[in-house]
């Protein structure tokens, strides 16, 4: 089968849902292998739940790393065990050592980066549903006005960079203004992370290493979520009123705290 035939067939099988999908497990899935986005639709707006494979909870302690051993060493002990290995004193002590880092902390895992809310007037629009084109990764959310005119929210995740592109158009592709408010919600301190730091166009959050409280901030791992929009907006922290906004770009950055701070300063200047 030719590539064009494959694309033509796949295009007939878009993933669709003909209603609002406010639940996380009902949302449309977008991503590029590193950045993941779950897009949920609500009667009053859409929510982009952002996650990234490299935003890790790194509070794991490695005091026991010299006791882990190699696979062959552990396998040899298992082979020479008398009876059930789970009853062996050395095995019980080994399990206790290598799992000690997880007892008092949540299991290290990728954290959600944040959630981005984009609100529209529910008196003006009704959510008809969404459709995800599996041939190009373009998500289209359809809104309908009282006069049956339809406006579209189109969302796409870059396959090369950790960027999300969103625009609002009518059926003819002409730009239309849909959203009146944007709310960016970072992880909270109750989730075990330091308080986020607001920036001109987003936020920055550290991921401190376990046992490294005295190290300089610049050496901590960190991540940030930044955005850029057209139109007018009055920035009040992470909650902004929008006017004549037709498109927004969001990107997730990760790395050393000091490096991300420098990148953000350059971004704001541009």
C-alpha positions in Angstrom: 0.0 0.0 0.0 1.3 3.4 -1.0 1.9 6.1 1.7 -0.8 8.3 0.3 -3.3 5.4 0.5 -2.3 4.8 4.1 -2.9 8.5 5.0 -6.1 8.6 3.1 -7.4 5.5 5.0 -6.2 6.8 8.4 -7.9 10.2 7.8 -11.2 8.4 7.7 -10.7 7.2 11.3 -10.3 10.3 13.3 -10.8 9.9 17.1 -14.0 11.8 17.8 -16.3 12.5 20.7 -19.6 14.2 20.1 -20.0 15.9 23.5 -18.0 17.9 26.1 -15.3 15.8 27.8 -14.5 17.4 31.1 -13.1 14.2 32.8 -9.3 13.7 32.5 -9.8 10.2 31.2 -12.2 11.4 28.5 -9.9 14.1 27.1 -8.0 14.0 23.8 -4.4 12.8 24.0 -1.6 14.8 22.3 2.1 14.6 22.5 5.5 14.0 20.9 7.0 11.3 23.1 8.4 13.7 25.7 5.7 16.3 26.2 2.2 15.0 26.8 -1.1 16.9 26.8 -4.6 15.8 27.8 -7.1 18.3 26.4 -10.5 18.3 28.2 -13.5 20.3 27.1 -16.0 21.9 29.5 -19.2 23.8 29.0 -17.3 27.0 29.9 -13.9 26.4 28.3 -11.0 23.9 27.7 -8.3 22.6 29.9 -4.8 21.5 28.8 -3.2 19.2 31.3 0.6 19.3 30.7 3.1 16.7 31.5 6.7 15.9 30.5 8.9 12.8 30.9 11.8 14.8 32.2 10.0 16.6 35.0 10.9 14.1 37.7 10.4 14.1 41.4 14.1 13.5 42.3 13.8 13.3 46.1 15.1 9.7 46.0 18.0 9.0 48.4 20.9 7.0 47.1 22.7 6.2 50.3 22.3 2.5 49.6 23.6 2.5 46.0 26.9 0.7 47.0 24.7 -2.2 48.3 22.6 -2.7 45.2 25.1 -5.0 43.4 25.0 -6.4 39.9 22.3 -8.6 38.4 24.7 -11.5 38.3 25.6 -11.2 42.0 22.0 -11.2 43.1 21.1 -14.0 40.7 23.9 -16.2 42.1 22.6 -15.7 45.7 19.1 -16.6 44.5 20.3 -19.7 42.8 22.1 -20.9 46.0 19.2 -20.1 48.3 17.8 -23.0 50.3 14.1 -23.1 49.7 12.0 -20.0 49.2 14.3 -17.0 48.7 11.7 -14.7 50.4 12.5 -16.4 53.7 16.2 -15.8 53.4 17.6 -13.2 55.9 19.9 -11.7 53.3 17.0 -11.2 50.9 14.8 -9.5 53.4 17.6 -7.1 54.4 18.4 -6.5 50.7 14.7 -5.5 49.9 14.6 -3.3 53.0 17.8 -1.4 51.8 16.8 -0.9 48.2 13.3 0.2 48.9 14.2 2.6 51.8 14.0 5.6 49.6 10.3 5.1 48.8 8.9 4.6 52.3 8.5 8.2 53.3 8.1 9.8 49.9 5.8 9.5 47.0 7.2 7.2 44.4 9.5 9.2 42.1 7.6 9.8 38.8 7.1 12.4 36.2 5.1 15.3 37.7 2.3 17.0 35.8 3.8 20.3 34.6 0.6 22.3 35.2 -2.9 22.9 33.8 -3.9 25.7 31.5 -7.5 26.8 31.5 -8.9 28.8 28.5 -12.4 30.1 29.2 -15.2 31.2 26.7 -18.7 32.5 27.4 -20.9 29.5 28.0 -24.0 31.7 27.1 -22.5 32.3 23.7 -21.1 28.8 22.8 -22.0 25.2 23.1 -19.4 22.5 22.9 -20.3 20.0 20.2 -17.3 17.8 20.6 -13.7 17.2 19.4 -12.0 15.3 16.6 -8.3 14.2 16.6 -6.8 13.6 13.1 -4.4 10.7 13.6 -2.5 11.5 10.4 -1.2 14.8 11.6 -2.0 15.1 15.3 -4.3 18.1 14.9 -7.1 18.3 17.5 -10.2 20.3 16.5 -12.8 21.3 19.1 -16.1 22.5 17.6 -18.1 25.2 19.3 -21.6 26.3 18.1 -23.2 29.7 18.6 -27.0 30.2 19.0 -27.3 31.2 15.3 -25.6 27.8 14.4 -22.4 29.4 13.3 -19.5 27.2 14.3 -16.1 28.3 15.6 -13.1 25.9 15.9 -10.3 25.6 18.5 -7.3 23.9 16.8 -4.5 22.5 19.0 -1.2 20.9 17.8 1.9 19.7 19.6 5.2 20.2 17.9 7.0 16.9 17.1 10.5 18.5 17.5 10.1 21.0 20.3 8.1 21.0 23.5 5.6 23.5 22.2 1.8 23.6 22.0 0.1 25.7 19.4 -3.5 26.8 19.7 -5.6 29.0 17.5 -9.3 29.9 17.0 -10.9 30.2 13.6 -14.3 29.9 11.9 -15.2 27.2 9.3 -13.6 29.3 6.6 -10.3 29.5 8.4 -10.7 33.2 9.4 -9.4 34.2 12.8 -12.1 34.7 15.5 -11.8 35.6 19.1 -13.2 32.9 21.4 -11.5 33.1 24.8 -11.9 35.9 27.4 -9.8 34.5 30.2 -6.7 32.4 30.7 -5.7 30.7 34.0 -2.4 28.8 34.4 -2.3 26.5 37.5 1.1 25.2 38.7 1.7 22.4 41.2 1.0 23.5 44.7 3.3 23.2 47.8 1.0 20.5 49.2 2.2 18.3 46.3 5.7 18.3 47.9 7.4 20.9 45.7 8.7 24.4 46.5 6.4 27.3 45.9 6.5 28.3 42.2 8.0 31.6 41.0 5.8 33.8 38.8 7.4 35.2 35.7 6.2 37.8 33.2 4.7 35.1 31.0 4.3 32.0 33.1 6.0 30.3 36.1 9.2 28.5 37.2 9.4 25.7 39.7 12.3 23.9 41.3 12.8 20.2 41.7 15.3 20.1 44.6 17.5 17.0 45.1 17.1 15.0 48.2 19.7 15.9 50.9 20.9 18.9 48.9 19.1 21.7 50.9 22.3 23.8 51.1 23.2 23.8 47.5 22.7 26.9 45.4 19.4 27.3 43.6 21.3 27.5 40.2 22.3 23.9 40.6 18.8 22.6 41.3 16.8 20.9 38.6 13.8 23.0 37.5 11.1 23.3 34.9 9.0 26.2 33.6 5.9 26.8 31.6 5.8 29.9 29.4 3.3 31.3 27.0 3.0 33.8 24.3 -0.2 35.2 22.9 -1.4 37.8 20.4 -4.1 40.3 21.2 -4.5 42.1 24.5 -4.3 40.8 28.0 -4.1 42.2 31.5 -1.6 40.0 33.4 -2.7 39.5 37.0 -0.3 36.8 38.1 -1.3 33.6 36.3 -4.9 34.7 35.8 -5.4 37.0 32.8 -8.2 38.6 31.0 -8.0 38.3 27.2 -9.2 40.5 24.4 -9.0 39.8 20.7 -6.8 36.8 21.2 -6.6 34.4 18.2 -3.7 32.2 19.1 -1.5 31.1 22.0 1.8 29.2 22.1 2.8 27.4 25.2 6.1 25.7 25.8 7.6 23.6 28.6 11.3 23.9 29.5 13.4 21.8 31.9 17.0 21.7 33.0 19.1 23.6 35.6 17.4 26.4 37.5 20.0 29.0 36.5 19.9 28.0 32.8 16.0 28.3 32.6 16.1 31.7 34.4 18.5 33.0 31.7 16.4 31.5 28.9 13.3 33.1 30.3 14.9 36.5 30.5 15.9 36.2 26.8 12.4 35.1 25.9 10.8 38.1 27.6 13.1 40.5 25.9 12.1 39.1 22.5 
